[in-house]
Amino acid sequence: MRLRFERRERGMNPASTPPRVLFLCTGNSCRSQMAEGFARALLGGRIEAHSAGTQPQGMNPLAVRAMAEAGIDISAGASKRPHDLGGAWEAVITVCGHARETCPVLPGAGRVLHVPFDDPPRLARAAGATDADAAMPHYRRVRDEIRAFVLAMPARLSAIGVVTPTDNHHTE
């Protein structure tokens, strides 16, 4: 399945308007939901964060738990497809290999970023985790990697020409 995204012309998001950013993965159940949650919580009005999946699978309860441990509630999130969100995107960030392979190349240079994160459920299975408590270290590690990426995101977006407002931003 090939996804199509509308595009905004470079520079169409004035410095006072947060750019729309889509975090895309396969299931929209874990990594992209974590990224959206961190972006909303840590970057406030600097970006308009959304997440979607190429094949939505429902929220992963261990991802919800990992984010709750970090003080961010994503329990009201829902898995969705990009077309469910509509609109144009200044940046699409694929967070898994499958999403990268099925994400179209958007017109304009530097609008799609691939930032791969390990898949916590796959890590937990490979480690032989037999219950939620044994799986949680894998979710926490990936959660913390996503948090670090999100904190560095304004600079990454700026490097590809996506302007983010500087007011209302959190520093950690």
C-alpha positions in Angstrom: 0.0 0.0 0.0 1.4 3.4 -0.9 0.4 6.3 1.2 0.0 9.8 -0.2 0.5 13.0 1.8 -0.3 16.5 0.9 2.6 18.8 1.0 3.0 22.4 2.2 5.4 24.6 0.3 8.7 25.2 2.1 8.4 28.2 4.4 4.6 28.0 4.5 4.6 27.6 8.3 5.5 31.0 9.6 7.6 31.0 12.8 4.5 31.5 14.9 2.7 28.5 13.5 3.8 25.1 14.7 4.7 22.7 11.9 2.5 19.5 11.5 4.7 16.5 12.1 3.6 12.9 11.6 5.3 10.0 13.4 4.7 6.9 11.3 5.2 3.3 12.1 3.5 0.1 11.1 1.0 -0.5 13.9 0.7 2.9 15.5 0.6 1.0 18.8 4.0 1.7 20.5 6.9 3.7 19.1 4.9 6.3 17.1 2.5 6.7 20.0 5.4 7.3 22.4 6.9 9.8 20.0 3.6 11.7 19.7 3.2 11.7 23.5 6.7 13.0 24.1 6.4 15.7 21.4 3.1 17.0 22.8 4.4 17.0 26.4 7.9 18.2 25.8 7.7 20.5 22.8 4.4 22.1 23.7 3.5 24.7 21.0 6.7 24.1 19.0 5.2 21.3 16.8 1.7 19.9 16.1 2.4 16.2 16.7 0.4 13.3 15.4 1.0 9.6 14.9 -0.3 7.0 12.5 0.4 3.5 11.2 0.5 1.8 7.9 -1.4 -1.1 9.4 -3.0 0.1 12.7 -3.1 -2.5 15.4 -4.5 -0.9 18.6 -2.6 0.6 21.5 0.0 -1.5 23.2 -0.7 -1.6 26.9 3.0 -1.9 27.8 3.8 1.3 25.8 1.0 3.0 27.7 2.5 1.7 31.0 6.1 2.8 30.0 4.9 6.3 29.2 2.9 6.5 32.4 6.1 5.7 34.3 7.6 8.8 32.6 4.6 10.9 33.6 2.9 11.0 30.2 -0.6 9.6 29.7 -1.2 8.2 26.2 -4.0 5.9 27.3 -6.6 7.9 25.3 -4.6 7.4 22.1 -6.0 5.3 19.3 -4.2 3.6 16.4 -5.0 5.3 13.1 -4.0 5.6 9.5 -2.4 8.7 8.0 -5.5 9.5 5.9 -7.6 9.5 9.1 -5.7 12.6 10.1 -5.9 14.5 6.8 -4.1 17.7 6.1 -0.6 18.5 5.0 2.7 17.6 6.9 5.9 19.6 7.1 7.7 16.5 8.2 7.0 12.8 8.3 9.2 10.8 10.6 9.3 7.1 10.1 10.2 5.2 13.3 10.5 1.7 11.9 11.8 0.0 8.8 8.5 -1.2 7.4 7.0 2.3 7.6 10.1 3.6 5.8 9.6 1.1 3.0 5.9 1.9 2.5 6.1 5.7 3.1 6.2 7.6 -0.2 8.9 10.0 -1.1 7.3 13.4 -0.6 8.0 16.2 -3.0 10.7 18.6 -1.7 14.0 17.6 -0.1 14.3 16.6 3.5 10.6 16.2 4.4 10.8 12.5 5.3 13.1 11.6 8.1 13.8 7.9 9.0 14.8 7.5 12.7 14.6 3.8 13.4 13.9 2.6 16.9 14.0 -1.0 18.1 10.6 -2.7 18.4 10.0 -3.3 22.2 7.6 -6.3 21.7 10.1 -7.9 19.4 13.0 -7.2 21.8 11.0 -8.7 24.7 10.1 -11.9 22.7 13.8 -12.3 21.7 14.9 -12.0 25.3 12.4 -14.6 26.3 10.3 -12.3 28.5 7.3 -14.3 29.8 5.4 -11.5 31.5 4.9 -7.8 31.4 7.4 -7.1 34.1 10.1 -9.0 32.2 9.2 -7.1 29.0 9.2 -3.6 30.6 13.0 -3.0 30.5 12.8 -3.1 26.7 9.9 -0.7 26.5 11.7 1.7 28.9 14.9 1.7 26.9 13.2 2.5 23.6 11.0 5.0 25.4 14.1 6.8 26.7 15.7 6.8 23.2 12.5 8.3 21.7 12.5 11.0 24.5 16.1 12.0 23.7 15.2 12.2 19.9 12.1 14.3 20.6 14.1 16.7 22.7 16.6 17.1 19.8 13.8 17.4 17.2 13.6 21.2 16.8 17.2 21.3 15.7 16.7 18.3 13.3 13.6 19.9 11.8 15.4 23.3 11.4 18.2 21.5 9.6 15.7 20.4 6.9 14.1 23.8 6.7 11.1 23.2 9.0 10.6 26.2 11.2 9.4 25.7 14.8 8.3 28.5 17.1 10.7 29.2 19.9 8.1 30.2 22.5 6.3 27.8 24.8 9.2 25.3 24.6 10.3 23.2 27.5 13.9 22.6 28.5 14.9 19.5 30.3 
